[in-house]
Amino acid sequence: MSVARVTEITSESKKGFEDAIEEGIKRANKTLKNLTGAWIQDQEVTIRDGKIKSYRVKLKVTFVLEG
């Protein structure tokens, strides 16, 4: 039997949503072991002077607990 846990992380990028997702997963993988999946809970942009300055995602990351 396995037990998994879900944790929420926020990641930001100046390039785009896909980059924010990739960077968030990359960073989570440094700290959390046994990552098995993730889903995007929310996306948003920050705007300054009428232009998009950054892309932000809230990710739910799933990892299996060691036994």
Sequence and secondary structure as in RCSB ss.txt:
>XXXX:A:sequence
MSVARVTEITSESKKGFEDAIEEGIKRANKTLKNLTGAWIQDQEVTIRDGKIKSYRVKLKVTFVLEG
>XXXX:A:secstr
   EEEEEEEEEESS HHHHHHHHHHHHHHH SSEEEEEEEEEEEEEETTEEEEEEEEEEEEEE   
